[in-house]
Amino acid sequence: MKYTEEAMHLIGCQVASRDSAKTTLPVRQFVSLYNRTPVEALELWEMCGCTIIPKTHPKHMFWCLLYLKLYIPLDSMSIMLNVSIPTLHKWIWIWIETIASRHHDVIHWTRRFRNAPKDVWCFISVDGTDFQIPEPTPWNKQWKGAKNPGASIKYEVAISIYSGDIVWIHGPHEGSKNDKKVFREHLKNMLDDGEMVEADAGYGLPGSGGAGDDIVRSKLDFHSREEQREKSCLRARHETVNHRFKTWGALKQQFRNNKKLHQYVFYACAVMTQMSIDNGNVLFGVEPKTLKKQDRYHI
């Protein structure tokens, strides 16, 4: 069946009001429940709905979005939605896994070149982002992250400097694993010859035994006050993406499910974050004026 934006809005309102046909939510309230506008919900349905077997319905997608946004226990959700817990669990995780599986169709590594001028070496900013998980039993210090008081799980995220797209996600990793080691495992080998990346001080300075020596430019690696300000803006924009991830309750709160399922949740939320960027909810612009870099950086 072909749906329209208006139909998606109506179905989302009916799910939120327990099938009351009289309730129509303003778009602002709709977004507060599902973290999607009706247009974005329709796009998500068209991308994933036809691929799900057994046959699904848009209400199942809205159950999933409501769960990811609010991240309340299924016991409570089953009362709110008047649906059995097994049925909710089934459709929520079918949809989460389906959305996560589409990350290759939405997050494109080659987009790092989009809008980039000639003669630049740095196309992406990269950083790790951490999310809280329950303390493992027995306790294992490998899950102790530097950014959270308890156990955490980490993902590597890269953003195009000139287009503001999410172009790379990788993980999960134990919270104690430092960003330099994560970078060396995969992303370093994805770069073209001579290509560099912008990162924070945790990746080390060129020539100092950092993550990639002359590949990684840290926040301390600059040659003018203007370049220092540009790099600061890049890091701030990267943190904006991390904040958008945590507008989803399932990523903001401590994860209550098995930590093996966290990857599906993160990848699904990353896919929908990039879809929002594609739909016009873009990051603030950062276009460095410092383009052509010296051959190598030695401080």
Backbone bond lengths (Angstrom), bond angles and torsions (degrees), N, CA, C in turn:
res aa  C-N    CA-C-N  psi(-1)  N-CA   C-N-CA  omega(-1)  CA-C   N-CA-C  phi
1 M - - - 1.464 - - 1.521 109.94 -
2 K 1.333 116.47 137.01 1.452 122.14 179.69 1.520 109.31 -88.25
3 Y 1.358 115.53 128.57 1.458 120.39 179.88 1.524 110.21 -109.37
4 T 1.311 115.86 159.11 1.456 122.51 177.07 1.527 109.38 -115.94
5 E 1.327 115.55 170.74 1.463 120.07 176.53 1.520 110.63 -58.75
6 E 1.318 116.82 -41.92 1.469 120.67 -179.79 1.525 111.14 -64.32
7 A 1.336 116.47 -39.42 1.465 120.11 178.75 1.527 110.78 -64.94
8 M 1.332 116.65 -40.22 1.467 119.98 178.33 1.523 110.90 -64.04
9 H 1.326 115.56 -41.59 1.464 119.37 177.93 1.525 110.19 -60.42
10 L 1.326 117.20 -44.30 1.461 121.86 -178.65 1.527 111.35 -64.72
11 I 1.338 116.82 -45.03 1.470 119.89 -178.97 1.524 110.53 -64.03
12 G 1.340 116.54 -41.77 1.459 119.74 177.43 1.514 112.19 -61.38
13 C 1.322 116.68 -40.26 1.467 120.71 177.55 1.525 111.33 -66.02
14 Q 1.336 116.88 -38.88 1.465 120.59 179.48 1.527 111.35 -66.58
15 V 1.334 116.89 -38.37 1.472 120.26 177.03 1.527 110.05 -62.56
16 A 1.344 116.24 -44.55 1.466 120.46 -177.92 1.527 112.34 -68.18
17 S 1.348 117.12 -28.08 1.464 120.66 -175.97 1.525 112.58 -107.44
18 R 1.344 115.77 17.23 1.470 121.17 178.71 1.523 110.83 57.84
19 D 1.342 114.14 51.65 1.469 122.68 173.00 1.521 114.61 68.66
20 S 1.328 116.81 19.10 1.461 118.86 175.45 1.525 109.36 -77.33
21 A 1.314 117.10 118.44 1.471 121.39 -177.53 1.524 111.88 -74.24
22 K 1.326 117.74 -10.57 1.457 120.66 -176.03 1.517 112.90 -87.10
23 T 1.314 117.33 -13.90 1.462 120.72 -174.56 1.522 110.93 -96.09
24 T 1.331 115.97 123.47 1.457 121.92 173.66 1.518 107.93 -125.80
25 L 1.315 116.18 116.52 1.455 120.88 -176.76 1.525 111.03 -83.50
26 P 1.345 117.80 140.53 1.461 119.32 169.02 1.530 109.68 -61.08
27 V 1.312 116.94 155.88 1.464 120.85 -177.29 1.526 111.25 -57.95
28 R 1.329 117.18 -37.23 1.471 120.58 179.98 1.523 110.98 -59.12
29 Q 1.339 117.07 -45.02 1.466 120.04 178.90 1.520 110.95 -70.61
30 F 1.319 116.71 -35.65 1.470 121.77 176.53 1.534 109.71 -57.76
31 V 1.327 116.28 -46.42 1.468 120.92 -179.65 1.526 110.82 -66.77
32 S 1.333 117.26 -36.38 1.464 119.89 -179.76 1.523 111.96 -64.37
33 L 1.334 117.35 -25.15 1.460 121.51 178.74 1.518 113.02 -88.68
34 Y 1.326 116.73 -38.23 1.464 120.35 -169.97 1.535 114.27 -116.37
35 N 1.338 117.13 -8.51 1.464 121.50 -177.30 1.531 111.96 58.63
36 R 1.290 116.56 22.59 1.471 124.79 177.27 1.519 108.67 -137.87
37 T 1.311 116.99 142.65 1.462 120.00 166.73 1.533 107.83 -79.60
38 P 1.323 119.09 164.58 1.469 119.47 175.80 1.528 113.06 -56.10
39 V 1.341 117.19 -36.84 1.466 120.30 177.96 1.520 110.73 -63.16
40 E 1.339 116.56 -44.74 1.464 120.75 -179.74 1.526 111.13 -68.10
41 A 1.345 116.96 -35.33 1.465 120.31 176.23 1.521 110.45 -63.57
42 L 1.326 116.70 -41.23 1.465 120.43 177.95 1.523 111.19 -63.14
43 E 1.322 116.88 -42.93 1.467 120.64 178.79 1.530 110.99 -62.27
44 L 1.328 116.35 -41.76 1.458 120.25 178.59 1.525 110.75 -63.59
45 W 1.325 116.65 -42.31 1.462 120.65 177.61 1.524 110.99 -61.06
46 E 1.314 117.48 -45.84 1.466 121.03 -178.24 1.522 111.67 -65.96
47 M 1.328 117.76 -28.88 1.454 120.85 179.35 1.528 112.38 -78.41
48 C 1.339 116.13 -36.86 1.472 119.40 -170.42 1.527 114.92 -113.90
49 G 1.329 117.31 -31.09 1.465 120.04 -170.13 1.511 114.09 -57.81
50 C 1.339 116.70 -40.97 1.470 119.73 -175.89 1.522 112.37 -75.18
51 T 1.333 117.92 -11.84 1.465 120.69 -177.64 1.521 112.90 -93.16
52 I 1.323 117.29 -8.28 1.462 120.91 -173.99 1.520 110.65 -91.19
53 I 1.317 114.93 127.16 1.465 122.62 174.99 1.529 106.88 -125.36
54 P 1.346 121.18 127.05 1.470 127.95 8.47 1.525 112.59 -69.87
55 K 1.319 115.69 168.03 1.459 121.75 -175.33 1.519 110.86 -57.20
56 T 1.312 114.57 131.46 1.466 119.95 -177.03 1.522 110.52 -108.49
57 H 1.335 114.84 175.97 1.466 122.43 -179.18 1.524 107.22 -134.82
58 P 1.337 118.59 151.27 1.462 119.30 179.96 1.525 114.30 -54.31
59 K 1.335 118.43 -29.22 1.463 118.93 -179.98 1.529 110.77 -62.08
60 H 1.348 117.20 -32.26 1.461 119.74 177.53 1.528 110.85 -64.87
61 M 1.321 116.87 -38.53 1.460 121.15 176.09 1.521 110.49 -62.83
62 F 1.331 117.34 -41.69 1.460 120.36 -179.97 1.527 111.31 -68.67
63 W 1.327 118.34 -32.63 1.469 119.92 172.82 1.524 109.78 -59.45
64 C 1.316 115.88 -45.06 1.461 121.58 -179.97 1.521 111.06 -62.05
65 L 1.335 117.01 -47.33 1.462 120.80 -179.02 1.525 111.10 -63.59
66 L 1.327 116.35 -40.53 1.459 120.80 178.68 1.530 110.59 -63.07
67 Y 1.312 115.98 -41.04 1.469 120.62 178.91 1.525 110.85 -64.28
68 L 1.332 117.63 -47.66 1.461 120.87 -179.13 1.527 111.76 -65.06
69 K 1.334 116.72 -36.76 1.466 119.90 -177.67 1.510 112.05 -74.30
70 L 1.325 117.39 -48.05 1.464 120.87 -175.05 1.524 112.67 -91.62
71 Y 1.316 116.54 -32.62 1.467 124.57 -179.44 1.530 111.79 49.10
72 I 1.327 115.20 55.07 1.453 121.41 174.93 1.527 108.20 -100.65
73 P 1.338 117.82 157.17 1.468 119.84 -177.92 1.522 112.18 -57.63
74 L 1.338 115.67 146.99 1.461 119.97 -179.85 1.528 111.81 -62.15
75 D 1.339 117.29 -28.57 1.470 119.67 176.10 1.524 110.30 -57.33
76 S 1.334 116.16 -44.61 1.464 120.53 -179.84 1.523 111.03 -72.04
77 M 1.337 116.66 -41.40 1.463 119.87 -179.86 1.520 111.96 -62.81
78 S 1.325 116.73 -36.63 1.459 119.58 -179.16 1.526 111.35 -63.98
79 I 1.345 116.51 -33.28 1.463 120.91 176.75 1.527 110.17 -72.81
80 M 1.338 115.85 -44.08 1.468 120.86 -179.59 1.528 111.78 -60.26
81 L 1.348 115.37 -41.23 1.461 120.00 -172.92 1.521 113.29 -99.02
82 N 1.338 116.20 -6.16 1.458 121.15 -179.15 1.539 110.68 59.00
83 V 1.332 114.73 47.00 1.466 122.63 -179.72 1.527 107.57 -132.05
84 S 1.309 117.01 146.39 1.467 119.96 179.70 1.519 110.55 -68.67
85 I 1.329 115.97 151.77 1.465 121.05 -179.22 1.534 111.61 -61.46
86 P 1.342 120.30 -45.96 1.476 119.00 178.41 1.522 113.58 -58.99
87 T 1.332 116.97 -38.98 1.464 120.07 179.39 1.524 110.83 -66.80
88 L 1.337 116.07 -43.97 1.459 119.95 177.16 1.522 110.87 -59.32
89 H 1.323 116.44 -49.65 1.465 121.39 -177.55 1.526 110.54 -58.82
90 K 1.308 116.50 -43.84 1.461 120.98 -178.86 1.524 111.63 -58.40
91 W 1.334 116.19 -53.97 1.460 119.29 -173.08 1.517 112.71 -75.54
92 I 1.306 118.24 -33.56 1.465 120.43 177.75 1.516 110.78 -60.40
93 W 1.332 117.27 -46.80 1.468 119.02 -175.50 1.524 111.97 -79.03
94 I 1.322 117.77 -27.56 1.472 118.73 171.71 1.523 109.69 -60.92
95 W 1.326 116.83 -44.43 1.458 120.38 -178.36 1.521 112.01 -71.21
96 I 1.327 118.03 -40.78 1.470 120.16 178.43 1.522 110.34 -59.47
97 E 1.318 116.83 -47.29 1.464 120.09 -178.19 1.522 111.09 -67.13
98 T 1.330 117.51 -35.48 1.464 120.38 179.50 1.527 111.10 -67.37
99 I 1.328 116.98 -45.66 1.470 120.04 178.56 1.520 110.28 -62.45
100 A 1.333 116.67 -44.71 1.469 120.42 179.84 1.524 111.78 -59.79
101 S 1.325 116.73 -35.70 1.465 120.80 -177.16 1.526 112.68 -68.34
102 R 1.337 117.39 -14.74 1.457 120.57 -178.55 1.525 112.75 -92.39
103 H 1.320 117.85 13.02 1.469 118.99 -175.34 1.527 112.45 -64.01
104 H 1.339 117.37 -30.50 1.463 119.20 178.08 1.529 111.81 -69.18
105 D 1.330 117.41 -22.92 1.464 121.24 -179.84 1.522 112.60 -85.80
106 V 1.321 117.06 -15.81 1.463 120.94 -173.98 1.536 112.02 -113.74
107 I 1.313 116.21 -37.90 1.471 121.61 -177.68 1.524 108.14 -103.43
108 H 1.326 116.28 108.48 1.466 122.06 -172.42 1.530 110.78 -111.96
109 W 1.318 116.10 124.63 1.459 122.01 179.19 1.529 111.34 -62.06
110 T 1.322 118.20 -36.16 1.465 121.11 -177.06 1.525 112.67 -70.89
111 R 1.323 118.26 -12.78 1.465 120.16 178.49 1.528 112.43 -68.63
112 R 1.309 117.10 -9.79 1.462 118.03 178.48 1.523 111.73 -63.83
113 F 1.342 117.43 -20.94 1.462 121.20 179.56 1.527 113.09 -86.44
114 R 1.342 117.11 -10.03 1.462 120.15 -173.74 1.526 110.98 -64.77
115 N 1.315 116.09 130.53 1.474 124.14 179.22 1.523 114.22 68.95
116 A 1.322 117.76 3.77 1.466 119.97 -177.46 1.531 110.75 -76.61
117 P 1.331 118.30 135.09 1.464 120.58 175.36 1.529 110.68 -74.33
118 K 1.305 116.28 173.68 1.467 120.64 178.94 1.530 110.31 -75.23
119 D 1.327 114.19 160.41 1.466 121.99 172.29 1.523 113.78 63.68
120 V 1.330 118.00 32.62 1.465 119.70 171.67 1.522 108.91 -111.66
121 W 1.300 114.61 151.39 1.466 119.92 -179.24 1.521 112.28 -105.03
122 C 1.329 116.39 -31.94 1.466 119.87 -176.38 1.521 109.74 -98.57
123 F 1.322 116.42 115.61 1.460 121.31 179.30 1.521 112.31 -106.55
124 I 1.327 117.98 -17.86 1.464 120.28 -174.79 1.522 111.42 -135.48
125 S 1.329 114.97 154.33 1.462 121.98 163.94 1.522 106.88 -106.73
126 V 1.326 116.88 144.82 1.467 120.86 -175.66 1.524 109.63 -134.89
127 D 1.311 115.70 144.03 1.463 120.91 177.42 1.522 108.38 -162.19
128 G 1.320 115.42 161.63 1.463 121.43 174.26 1.518 109.81 -96.36
129 T 1.322 116.59 146.75 1.463 121.53 176.42 1.523 108.84 -128.18
130 D 1.344 116.16 135.62 1.462 122.09 -172.78 1.526 111.42 -110.73
131 F 1.340 114.95 149.54 1.464 121.69 178.54 1.523 108.86 -136.37
132 Q 1.316 115.95 142.38 1.456 120.90 -175.52 1.525 111.99 -76.74
133 I 1.321 115.30 139.76 1.465 122.65 174.21 1.530 107.82 -131.48
134 P 1.337 118.87 163.47 1.463 119.90 178.45 1.530 111.73 -62.72
135 E 1.311 115.32 152.68 1.463 120.36 177.09 1.534 109.27 -62.46
136 P 1.337 117.44 129.52 1.460 118.90 -179.80 1.526 111.09 -69.61
137 T 1.312 115.49 151.07 1.467 121.91 176.74 1.527 109.12 -123.44
138 P 1.316 120.43 117.64 1.474 126.12 -2.40 1.523 111.87 -69.79
139 W 1.336 116.26 161.71 1.454 121.20 -177.89 1.525 110.97 -59.94
140 N 1.343 115.55 136.27 1.460 121.71 178.34 1.526 107.55 -133.00
141 K 1.324 116.31 117.51 1.463 120.36 -174.54 1.527 112.98 -66.25
142 Q 1.336 117.70 -12.57 1.460 119.86 178.11 1.526 112.28 -62.12
143 W 1.333 116.85 -25.54 1.465 120.60 -178.08 1.514 112.52 -90.62
144 K 1.337 118.03 0.06 1.469 121.34 -179.59 1.521 108.90 -81.15
145 G 1.331 116.74 110.98 1.456 121.35 -179.14 1.520 111.91 -90.30
146 A 1.333 115.25 162.17 1.463 120.48 -179.60 1.522 111.83 -80.04
147 K 1.343 118.12 -23.88 1.462 121.38 -173.20 1.522 113.19 -96.15
148 N 1.344 117.99 -14.37 1.458 121.35 -178.80 1.518 109.52 -122.25
149 P 1.336 117.49 149.55 1.468 119.36 -178.37 1.522 113.60 -68.31
150 G 1.334 117.81 -26.31 1.457 120.76 -178.57 1.511 112.04 -114.92
151 A 1.320 115.49 -148.48 1.463 121.14 179.81 1.521 110.01 -73.91
152 S 1.325 115.91 148.24 1.463 119.42 -179.77 1.518 110.15 -150.48
153 I 1.321 113.93 164.68 1.457 122.55 179.13 1.532 106.64 -125.29
154 K 1.330 117.58 143.73 1.463 121.90 -169.40 1.517 111.42 -123.22
155 Y 1.358 114.76 146.20 1.463 122.02 173.68 1.521 108.73 -132.01
156 E 1.320 115.10 148.59 1.461 121.50 175.08 1.528 108.57 -96.43
157 V 1.334 115.97 132.83 1.465 121.79 -177.93 1.525 108.78 -130.07
158 A 1.331 116.52 133.13 1.463 121.87 175.60 1.513 109.25 -121.09
159 I 1.335 115.92 139.31 1.466 122.64 -178.18 1.520 109.18 -125.20
160 S 1.322 116.07 136.54 1.454 120.98 177.36 1.529 110.04 -65.31
161 I 1.323 116.75 129.95 1.457 121.35 -179.18 1.528 110.96 -66.54
162 Y 1.320 117.43 -40.03 1.463 120.69 -170.07 1.534 114.23 -97.07
163 S 1.335 118.21 -16.42 1.466 119.20 177.97 1.520 113.12 -115.10
164 G 1.344 117.92 -18.12 1.460 120.43 -179.76 1.515 114.66 76.02
165 D 1.344 117.55 15.15 1.464 121.24 177.69 1.521 111.08 -85.45
166 I 1.327 116.05 149.00 1.467 120.39 166.66 1.525 106.41 -76.21
167 V 1.323 117.57 119.95 1.464 120.50 -174.45 1.525 113.18 -115.31
168 W 1.330 117.32 -6.48 1.464 119.41 -177.31 1.512 109.43 -158.92
169 I 1.329 117.23 130.44 1.464 122.62 168.55 1.516 107.31 -133.30
170 H 1.311 116.02 141.69 1.465 119.56 -178.12 1.521 109.78 -151.55
171 G 1.300 116.63 135.28 1.457 122.01 178.94 1.523 109.08 155.20
172 P 1.325 115.83 -175.40 1.465 128.12 10.84 1.526 113.16 -88.63
173 H 1.347 114.00 162.98 1.459 122.84 174.98 1.522 108.55 -132.93
174 E 1.331 116.21 156.27 1.459 119.99 175.15 1.524 109.68 -62.78
175 G 1.329 115.75 146.71 1.461 120.34 -176.30 1.516 114.12 -59.21
176 S 1.326 118.28 -29.08 1.467 121.10 -177.59 1.522 113.14 -79.49
177 K 1.318 117.53 -12.00 1.464 121.22 -177.36 1.525 109.23 -71.42
178 N 1.332 116.81 122.00 1.462 117.93 -175.25 1.524 111.93 -76.23
179 D 1.338 114.35 158.95 1.457 121.07 -174.95 1.525 112.38 -62.08
180 K 1.324 116.38 -33.77 1.468 119.70 -179.80 1.526 111.24 -61.84
181 K 1.314 115.94 -43.90 1.462 119.75 -179.19 1.521 111.31 -66.95
182 V 1.324 116.89 -40.71 1.465 121.11 178.28 1.528 109.53 -61.73
183 F 1.332 117.40 -43.40 1.463 121.81 -179.60 1.525 111.47 -61.19
184 R 1.307 117.00 -41.53 1.465 120.93 -177.37 1.527 112.50 -66.04
185 E 1.328 116.10 -28.61 1.468 119.62 -173.24 1.523 112.91 -65.98
186 H 1.335 117.93 -44.83 1.467 119.94 -174.00 1.524 113.72 -134.35
187 L 1.327 116.67 -53.37 1.462 119.67 -170.27 1.526 112.29 -61.77
188 K 1.304 117.26 -37.84 1.466 120.32 179.16 1.527 111.17 -55.74
189 N 1.328 116.66 -38.01 1.464 120.77 -178.45 1.519 113.36 -79.25
190 M 1.332 117.33 -9.17 1.457 121.31 179.28 1.527 112.32 -85.65
191 L 1.324 117.02 -14.73 1.454 121.21 -174.46 1.522 111.61 -78.29
192 D 1.327 114.96 149.01 1.463 119.86 174.21 1.522 110.14 -74.22
193 D 1.329 116.44 164.83 1.461 121.25 177.44 1.524 109.94 -59.47
194 G 1.323 116.36 128.47 1.454 120.86 178.98 1.510 114.73 83.50
195 E 1.322 117.66 -7.14 1.471 120.41 -178.92 1.520 110.43 -77.17
196 M 1.332 115.88 141.79 1.458 122.03 179.71 1.519 109.79 -122.82
197 V 1.322 116.48 168.67 1.464 121.81 178.05 1.518 109.46 -131.71
198 E 1.331 115.49 152.00 1.456 121.99 173.80 1.523 108.90 -93.94
199 A 1.325 116.19 135.48 1.465 120.19 -178.43 1.524 109.01 -149.43
200 D 1.322 116.13 177.02 1.458 119.22 178.63 1.527 110.28 -88.59
201 A 1.324 116.20 -176.94 1.463 121.14 -173.03 1.523 112.37 -65.73
202 G 1.336 117.92 -19.57 1.457 120.51 -178.89 1.514 114.14 -65.45
203 Y 1.329 116.91 -15.84 1.462 120.40 -179.00 1.527 112.25 -89.01
204 G 1.316 118.47 -9.64 1.456 121.11 176.67 1.508 113.34 89.12
205 L 1.328 115.85 158.83 1.458 122.89 179.64 1.526 111.05 -86.75
206 P 1.333 117.84 152.52 1.459 120.31 173.51 1.519 110.73 -56.68
207 G 1.323 114.52 137.29 1.460 119.71 178.80 1.505 114.30 77.09
208 S 1.354 117.14 4.55 1.465 119.88 -176.73 1.520 112.19 -108.87
209 G 1.331 117.27 10.44 1.461 119.71 -176.71 1.501 112.10 81.03
210 G 1.337 117.01 25.18 1.457 121.63 -179.35 1.504 111.42 -74.29
211 A 1.344 115.76 -164.59 1.462 120.63 -173.47 1.509 112.34 -60.57
212 G 1.315 117.56 -39.65 1.453 118.59 -176.08 1.503 112.12 -138.64
213 D 1.352 117.99 17.14 1.454 122.66 -176.10 1.526 110.02 50.93
214 D 1.319 118.51 -107.68 1.459 120.68 -175.56 1.525 113.25 -81.42
215 I 1.334 118.33 6.15 1.462 121.17 178.72 1.522 111.20 -90.02
216 V 1.320 117.62 -37.87 1.459 122.24 -175.11 1.522 110.82 -99.71
217 R 1.333 116.35 129.53 1.458 122.34 174.08 1.520 107.69 -106.27
218 S 1.323 117.58 114.68 1.458 121.21 -178.63 1.524 110.81 -85.95
219 K 1.319 116.25 176.89 1.465 120.18 -177.94 1.534 111.52 -68.43
220 L 1.328 117.68 -18.29 1.455 121.13 179.05 1.523 112.64 -89.03
221 D 1.321 116.07 -0.85 1.463 122.11 -174.51 1.528 109.42 -101.23
222 F 1.338 116.28 85.79 1.462 120.89 -179.37 1.529 108.97 -145.32
223 H 1.346 116.06 162.89 1.461 121.21 -176.35 1.510 113.10 -124.05
224 S 1.335 117.20 3.10 1.463 120.45 176.71 1.522 108.17 -157.48
225 R 1.326 115.06 161.03 1.456 119.56 178.35 1.533 110.34 -63.34
226 E 1.331 116.85 -36.98 1.459 120.82 179.13 1.526 110.75 -62.83
227 E 1.319 116.76 -43.83 1.460 119.92 178.95 1.526 110.89 -64.54
228 Q 1.322 117.32 -35.42 1.463 120.74 176.99 1.527 110.85 -62.03
229 R 1.353 116.65 -41.89 1.463 120.25 178.63 1.531 111.08 -66.40
230 E 1.329 117.00 -39.42 1.464 120.78 178.15 1.517 111.01 -59.73
231 K 1.320 115.80 -44.42 1.464 119.99 -178.94 1.523 111.32 -66.35
232 S 1.335 116.35 -35.46 1.458 120.37 177.30 1.527 110.76 -63.62
233 C 1.347 116.40 -41.26 1.468 120.37 178.14 1.524 111.17 -64.32
234 L 1.326 117.44 -38.87 1.466 121.13 178.11 1.519 111.08 -61.08
235 R 1.330 116.87 -44.05 1.463 119.98 -179.95 1.526 110.97 -66.51
236 A 1.345 116.19 -37.54 1.471 119.75 178.39 1.525 110.47 -64.18
237 R 1.329 117.00 -40.22 1.464 119.20 179.10 1.519 111.02 -66.56
238 H 1.325 116.53 -37.01 1.462 119.39 177.75 1.528 109.93 -62.38
239 E 1.323 117.18 -39.43 1.460 120.20 177.85 1.523 111.52 -66.16
240 T 1.338 116.83 -27.25 1.465 120.30 175.63 1.523 110.69 -62.09
241 V 1.337 116.56 -40.41 1.465 120.24 177.86 1.525 110.33 -65.44
242 N 1.339 116.72 -43.11 1.464 119.61 177.28 1.523 110.74 -59.40
243 H 1.336 116.35 -37.28 1.473 119.86 177.31 1.523 110.54 -65.71
244 R 1.335 117.54 -40.34 1.465 119.97 179.64 1.524 111.04 -63.11
245 F 1.325 117.30 -36.25 1.462 119.24 175.72 1.532 109.67 -58.49
246 K 1.320 115.53 -39.69 1.458 119.32 -173.53 1.524 113.14 -87.86
247 T 1.333 117.29 8.77 1.467 118.81 165.68 1.521 109.89 -74.87
248 W 1.339 116.60 -13.87 1.464 121.64 172.54 1.523 108.11 -87.27
249 G 1.315 116.78 122.32 1.459 120.47 -178.06 1.514 113.52 -57.94
250 A 1.336 117.46 -31.81 1.462 120.99 -178.72 1.527 112.05 -66.11
251 L 1.345 117.01 -21.49 1.463 120.84 176.85 1.528 111.85 -101.32
252 K 1.320 117.29 -25.69 1.459 120.37 -179.92 1.520 111.38 -77.88
253 Q 1.328 116.21 -41.98 1.458 120.42 -179.58 1.533 110.86 -82.28
254 Q 1.324 114.77 166.70 1.460 118.12 172.98 1.529 109.13 -65.10
255 F 1.309 116.36 131.21 1.458 121.03 -176.35 1.519 110.04 -69.16
256 R 1.328 117.44 126.95 1.464 121.23 -174.87 1.528 112.65 -96.65
257 N 1.325 117.19 -17.28 1.461 120.13 -177.91 1.526 110.60 -85.79
258 N 1.323 115.25 177.98 1.459 120.05 175.46 1.528 109.42 -57.11
259 K 1.337 117.53 132.90 1.470 119.70 -175.85 1.522 112.77 -62.25
260 K 1.337 118.01 -18.07 1.473 120.38 176.65 1.528 111.58 -67.23
261 L 1.347 116.68 -20.39 1.463 120.96 179.87 1.528 112.17 -87.87
262 H 1.323 116.53 -9.64 1.467 119.55 -175.08 1.518 111.50 -62.74
263 Q 1.315 118.19 -35.82 1.467 120.86 -179.27 1.526 111.35 -58.91
264 Y 1.336 116.69 -41.13 1.461 119.69 179.15 1.531 110.44 -61.39
265 V 1.338 115.69 -43.16 1.462 119.93 -178.48 1.523 110.21 -65.50
266 F 1.336 117.00 -46.01 1.463 118.84 -178.87 1.524 111.36 -63.71
267 Y 1.331 117.35 -46.36 1.460 119.77 -178.57 1.527 111.19 -63.39
268 A 1.346 117.19 -38.55 1.467 120.27 178.19 1.525 110.64 -63.72
269 C 1.329 117.34 -44.37 1.467 120.87 179.79 1.526 111.22 -67.62
270 A 1.342 117.55 -36.55 1.466 120.66 177.39 1.522 110.69 -65.37
271 V 1.344 116.94 -40.45 1.462 120.92 177.48 1.523 110.15 -60.23
272 M 1.327 117.44 -46.36 1.464 120.35 -177.27 1.530 111.77 -71.51
273 T 1.335 117.09 -30.00 1.466 120.23 175.07 1.521 110.45 -64.68
274 Q 1.337 116.74 -44.20 1.464 119.77 178.34 1.525 111.21 -67.90
275 M 1.326 117.45 -36.32 1.461 119.92 176.49 1.523 110.93 -61.13
276 S 1.333 117.64 -37.53 1.463 120.66 176.86 1.523 110.88 -65.37
277 I 1.325 116.65 -39.50 1.469 120.44 176.64 1.520 109.68 -61.74
278 D 1.331 116.73 -43.36 1.465 120.79 179.04 1.528 111.62 -63.34
279 N 1.338 116.62 -27.81 1.463 121.16 -178.19 1.523 113.50 -89.26
280 G 1.329 116.91 8.34 1.456 119.88 174.42 1.506 115.87 110.93
281 N 1.343 118.25 -8.43 1.461 120.75 177.52 1.527 108.48 -85.66
282 V 1.337 115.00 64.86 1.462 121.20 -169.67 1.521 111.23 -79.46
283 L 1.328 115.12 161.59 1.458 121.14 173.83 1.522 108.99 -75.74
284 F 1.328 116.52 160.35 1.461 118.55 177.45 1.526 110.10 -66.22
285 G 1.324 115.33 145.55 1.457 120.94 -173.08 1.521 113.16 -71.50
286 V 1.310 115.57 138.11 1.466 122.70 174.23 1.521 106.97 -137.95
287 E 1.311 116.82 108.96 1.459 120.08 178.91 1.516 108.82 -123.82
288 P 1.320 118.25 98.64 1.467 120.87 -177.65 1.527 111.55 -58.97
289 K 1.325 114.76 136.05 1.458 119.78 174.76 1.530 110.81 -81.57
290 T 1.326 114.96 -23.79 1.454 119.57 178.27 1.517 107.54 -81.63
291 L 1.323 117.04 101.12 1.465 121.09 -171.93 1.518 112.26 -102.67
292 K 1.312 116.87 -68.59 1.464 121.20 -177.54 1.503 109.97 -74.84
293 K 1.316 116.57 116.40 1.467 120.71 -177.18 1.524 110.96 -93.41
294 Q 1.295 116.25 160.22 1.451 119.72 172.20 1.524 109.45 -64.17
295 D 1.331 116.23 161.62 1.462 119.43 -176.61 1.513 112.54 -56.48
296 R 1.306 116.47 -44.64 1.464 120.71 179.30 1.517 108.78 -144.05
297 Y 1.331 115.77 158.02 1.445 120.35 -178.62 1.522 109.22 -110.35
298 H 1.288 116.13 114.93 1.459 120.96 175.58 1.520 107.05 -127.77
299 I 1.280 116.65 114.26 1.469 121.72 -176.66 1.519 109.99 -86.16
